[in-house]
Amino acid sequence: MKNVAIIILLCLCAYVRAQTPVQIVQTYGDNLHSWAETSNDGLYRKNVERLCNKGTLFKDKLTHQLAKEKYGELDSYQLATFLNCIQRLFEERITFKIENVKLVNKSDVSIVNSNSRSCKLFESELQFASCNVKISGSLTYYGTVLIYIRNGKITKVDDYIVSVNSVGEKKVKVDLSDILDLTDMYYGEYDAIGGYVGYSKYFPISLGICYNFSVFNIGLEFGANFSDTPLTVKENLNEKETISQGGAYILASPGVFLRYATFNMGMGVAIKNKSSYNYNSHDTDGSPNLYFMMKPSVEFNIPFTVGLSDVFICPKVSYIHIPKLRQNNCWEIGLGFRYIIADL
């Protein structure tokens, strides 16, 4: 069963390979181009929203040119403002293209307006890509932008500015002054559904479903064992008590969904058949019994992007604890997923 779980995980990893910064920006440009051609704001606007973080900022010249008349002259504009401006522009049937998408290496940038936290973020999470934006029709525009990408999402769009440092090297300006304020996936910004399969020694079959809203997680879990092998729990000169290895459990699993991990505390009941055999009378008495059960667990959230859909692959480790049936306490391993169904 462990080998099966590993094989499934490897297959899923191969299939849902995370997009590179260049692919993300190219997909972003393709959707804006299609939106301009068809004026289908319902489909392509939603696709662009899914490629961006909720708090994505636009600080480039094009956005300022489009937004300043209606929204005033601001230092930066939110994603919704950019999309509203673009929608009005696309209604004029213009041509919009993003060309020459390139990866910008961190060794080729010069950081400004930073602190220790933003520098740490720069090293661990940020990636960059540049591209040319070309518009023709009722509006003519051509410019180059630098796109900041964080956790597979566009998080900032700024002008592409090259400066020369003190030793004569050309560097791309990266402004980190507002990067810590941008919304990302640290805590739940979306609703998600998911499920998992698991294996343990005493409950070889384990299934679960879950629903995330904001930082909260609620799940329902089931487990089963179809073995008839008895397990001796007490024996003396007069009688012998056994518990069937076969049985089932059902749990409710509230938890907290964080960025890289989800912590759950499952609570419910295990159902086991308990038998008692009297050596003196040779009588056997048996009946199903309910046992209080706890199942703390941790899931590791590994984000991937499949097309325009966001998915988490979630390896899971749990401990099954039945206080009055310690012989059945054991570890469980599992593999699950979460699929984002709505941004909050």
C-alpha positions in Angstrom: 0.0 0.0 0.0 2.9 2.4 0.8 4.4 1.7 -2.7 1.1 2.4 -4.3 0.8 5.8 -2.5 4.4 6.7 -3.6 3.6 5.7 -7.2 0.4 7.8 -7.2 2.3 10.8 -5.8 5.0 10.6 -8.4 2.4 10.4 -11.2 0.5 13.3 -9.9 3.7 15.4 -9.5 4.6 14.6 -13.1 1.2 15.6 -14.4 0.6 18.8 -12.4 4.0 20.3 -12.8 4.0 23.9 -11.7 4.2 26.5 -14.4 7.4 28.5 -14.9 7.3 32.3 -14.7 7.6 32.6 -18.4 4.6 30.2 -18.9 2.5 32.1 -16.3 3.2 35.5 -18.0 2.6 34.0 -21.5 -0.8 32.5 -20.3 -1.6 35.9 -18.8 -0.9 37.6 -22.1 -2.8 35.1 -24.2 -5.9 35.6 -22.1 -5.7 39.4 -22.4 -5.2 39.0 -26.2 -8.2 36.7 -26.5 -10.3 39.0 -24.3 -9.4 42.0 -26.6 -10.3 40.0 -29.7 -13.6 38.6 -28.4 -14.7 41.1 -25.7 -15.7 38.0 -23.7 -15.0 39.5 -20.3 -16.7 36.7 -18.4 -14.3 34.0 -19.4 -11.0 35.8 -19.9 -11.4 38.2 -17.0 -11.8 35.2 -14.6 -8.8 33.5 -16.1 -6.7 36.6 -15.5 -8.0 36.9 -12.0 -6.9 33.3 -11.3 -3.4 34.0 -12.6 -3.0 36.8 -10.1 -3.0 37.1 -6.3 -6.0 38.8 -4.7 -3.9 41.9 -3.9 -1.9 42.2 -7.1 -0.6 45.8 -7.6 -0.2 47.5 -11.0 2.4 50.4 -11.0 3.2 50.5 -14.7 2.8 53.4 -17.1 -0.1 51.8 -19.0 -2.2 51.2 -16.0 -1.6 54.8 -14.8 -2.5 56.1 -18.3 -5.8 54.1 -18.3 -6.8 54.6 -14.6 -5.8 58.2 -13.6 -8.8 59.9 -15.2 -11.5 57.8 -13.5 -9.6 56.7 -10.3 -7.2 59.6 -9.8 -3.5 59.7 -9.8 -2.3 57.0 -7.4 1.1 55.3 -6.7 -0.4 51.9 -7.6 -3.7 50.4 -8.6 -5.5 47.2 -7.5 -6.2 44.2 -9.7 -9.9 45.1 -10.0 -9.1 48.6 -11.1 -6.8 47.4 -13.8 -9.3 44.9 -15.1 -12.1 47.5 -15.2 -9.9 49.8 -17.2 -8.8 47.1 -19.6 -12.4 46.0 -20.0 -13.4 49.5 -21.1 -10.4 49.6 -23.5 -11.2 46.3 -25.0 -14.8 47.4 -25.8 -13.2 49.7 -28.3 -12.0 46.7 -30.3 -8.3 47.3 -30.0 -5.4 44.8 -30.5 -3.5 43.8 -27.3 -0.4 41.6 -27.4 2.3 40.6 -24.9 5.5 39.6 -26.6 9.1 38.7 -25.9 8.5 37.1 -22.5 11.8 36.5 -20.7 12.8 35.2 -17.4 14.7 37.8 -15.3 17.3 36.1 -13.1 17.8 37.4 -9.6 21.5 37.9 -10.3 20.5 40.6 -12.9 18.4 42.7 -10.6 19.1 45.6 -8.2 16.9 45.7 -5.1 15.6 49.0 -3.7 13.4 49.9 -0.7 14.0 46.7 1.1 14.2 45.4 4.6 15.3 42.1 6.2 11.8 40.5 5.8 11.4 41.6 2.1 14.9 40.4 1.3 14.2 37.0 2.8 11.0 36.9 0.7 13.0 37.9 -2.4 15.4 35.0 -1.8 12.8 32.3 -1.1 9.7 33.1 -3.0 9.9 35.8 -5.7 10.5 35.2 -9.3 10.5 37.7 -12.2 9.7 37.9 -15.9 9.7 40.8 -18.4 7.6 41.3 -21.5 6.7 43.8 -24.1 3.1 45.2 -24.1 1.8 46.3 -27.5 -1.5 48.0 -28.1 -2.9 49.3 -31.4 -6.2 50.7 -32.5 -7.9 53.6 -30.7 -4.9 53.6 -28.3 -1.3 53.1 -29.4 1.1 52.0 -26.7 4.3 50.1 -26.5 6.3 49.4 -23.3 8.1 46.9 -21.3 7.0 45.7 -17.9 8.5 43.7 -15.1 6.2 41.1 -13.5 6.7 39.9 -10.0 5.6 36.3 -9.4 5.1 34.8 -6.0 4.0 31.2 -5.3 3.0 30.7 -9.0 0.8 33.9 -9.1 1.4 37.3 -10.5 1.7 39.6 -7.5 2.9 42.9 -9.0 3.3 44.6 -12.4 5.8 47.5 -12.7 7.8 49.3 -15.3 10.9 47.6 -16.6 13.7 50.0 -15.5 17.4 49.3 -16.1 20.1 51.2 -14.2 23.9 51.1 -14.1 25.5 50.3 -10.7 28.8 51.7 -9.3 30.8 49.1 -11.1 29.2 49.6 -14.5 26.8 46.6 -14.5 23.3 46.9 -15.9 20.7 45.8 -13.4 16.9 45.7 -13.5 15.3 47.7 -10.7 13.2 45.6 -8.2 11.2 47.7 -5.7 10.3 45.7 -2.6 8.7 48.6 -0.7 5.2 47.2 -0.9 5.8 43.5 -1.5 5.0 42.5 2.1 1.6 44.1 1.8 0.5 42.0 -1.1 -2.0 39.3 -0.5 -0.7 35.7 -1.1 -1.5 32.2 0.1 -0.3 32.4 3.7 -3.8 32.0 5.0 -6.9 31.0 3.3 -7.9 33.4 0.6 -10.2 30.9 -1.1 -12.6 28.1 -0.6 -11.4 24.6 -1.5 -12.7 21.0 -1.5 -10.6 17.9 -1.2 -10.2 14.3 -0.3 -7.7 11.7 0.7 -7.0 8.0 0.9 -5.0 6.4 3.7 -3.5 3.2 5.1 -2.8 2.0 8.6 -2.1 -1.4 10.2 -5.5 -1.8 11.9 -7.6 0.2 9.4 -6.1 -0.6 5.9 -8.9 1.3 4.1 -9.3 5.0 5.0 -11.1 7.7 3.1 -11.9 11.3 3.8 -13.4 14.4 2.3 -12.8 18.0 3.4 -13.9 21.6 2.8 -11.8 24.7 3.4 -13.3 28.2 4.1 -10.8 30.9 5.0 -8.3 29.4 7.5 -10.7 26.8 8.7 -10.9 23.1 7.6 -13.7 20.7 8.3 -13.5 17.0 7.2 -15.3 13.7 7.4 -13.3 10.5 7.6 -14.1 6.9 7.3 -12.0 3.8 8.0 -12.6 0.0 7.7 -10.9 -3.3 8.3 -12.6 -6.5 7.0 -10.4 -9.0 8.8 -12.0 -11.6 11.1 -8.8 -12.2 13.0 -9.4 -11.8 16.8 -7.1 -9.8 19.0 -6.9 -10.8 22.7 -7.4 -7.9 25.0 -7.8 -9.7 28.4 -7.3 -13.3 29.5 -7.4 -15.0 33.0 -8.3 -18.4 34.4 -12.0 -17.8 34.0 -12.5 -16.0 30.7 -10.9 -14.6 27.6 -11.9 -11.3 25.9 -11.1 -10.7 22.3 -11.7 -7.8 19.9 -12.2 -8.5 16.2 -9.6 -6.9 14.0 -12.4 -6.1 11.7 -14.4 -2.9 12.3 -14.8 0.6 11.2 -14.7 4.2 12.3 -16.3 7.6 11.4 -14.8 10.9 12.5 -15.4 14.6 12.2 -12.1 16.5 11.6 -12.0 20.2 12.3 -8.7 21.9 11.7 -6.7 24.9 10.7 -5.5 25.5 7.1 -2.2 27.3 6.9 0.1 27.9 4.1 2.3 24.8 4.0 0.4 22.6 6.4 -3.1 21.7 7.7 -3.6 20.6 11.2 -6.7 18.5 12.1 -8.1 16.9 15.2 -10.4 14.1 14.2 -12.9 12.9 16.8 -15.5 10.2 16.6 -16.2 6.5 17.2 -14.6 3.2 16.3 -16.9 0.2 16.0 -15.4 -3.1 17.0 -17.0 -6.5 17.8 -16.1 -7.6 21.3 -16.4 -11.3 22.4 -16.1 -13.0 25.8 -15.5 -16.7 26.2 -16.1 -18.3 29.7 -13.8 -21.3 30.3 -16.1 -22.7 33.0 -19.4 -22.5 31.3 -18.0 -22.6 27.7 -20.4 -19.7 26.9 -19.5 -17.2 24.3 -21.0 -13.7 24.3 -20.3 -11.1 21.6 -21.7 -7.8 20.5 -20.6 -4.6 18.6 -19.0 -2.0 20.8 -18.4 1.7 20.3 -15.1 3.3 21.3 -14.3 6.9 21.5 -11.5 7.7 19.0 -9.1 10.6 18.3 -7.1 11.1 15.2 -4.7 14.1 15.1 -3.1 14.7 11.7 -0.9 17.0 9.7 -1.1 17.5 6.0 1.7 19.1 3.9 0.2 21.4 1.2 2.2 21.3 -2.0 0.8 23.8 -4.5 0.6 23.1 -8.2 -1.1 24.7 -11.1 -3.0 22.7 -13.7 -3.9 25.0 -16.5 -5.6 27.8 -14.8 -6.7 25.7 -11.8 -4.9 25.7 -8.5 -4.4 22.3 -6.8 -2.7 21.2 -3.6 -1.2 17.7 -3.3 -1.3 16.8 0.3 0.8 13.9 1.9 -0.8 13.2 5.3 0.4 11.7 8.5 -2.1 10.7 11.3 -2.1 8.9 14.6 -5.1 6.7 15.5 -5.7 6.8 19.2 -8.5 4.7 20.9 -8.1 5.3 24.7 -9.9 2.1 25.7 -8.5 0.0 22.9 -4.8 0.8 22.9 -4.0 -2.4 21.0 -5.4 -0.7 17.9 -3.4 2.5 18.3 -1.3 3.0 15.2 0.1 5.5 12.6 -1.6 6.2 9.3 -0.1 7.5 6.1 -2.2 9.1 3.4 -2.3 11.1 0.2 -4.8 13.7 -0.6 -5.6 16.8 -2.7 -7.3 20.2 -2.4 -8.9 22.0 -5.4 -9.6 25.7 -5.1 -13.2 26.4 -6.1 -13.5 30.2 -5.3 -11.2 33.1 -4.3 -12.4 35.0 -1.3 
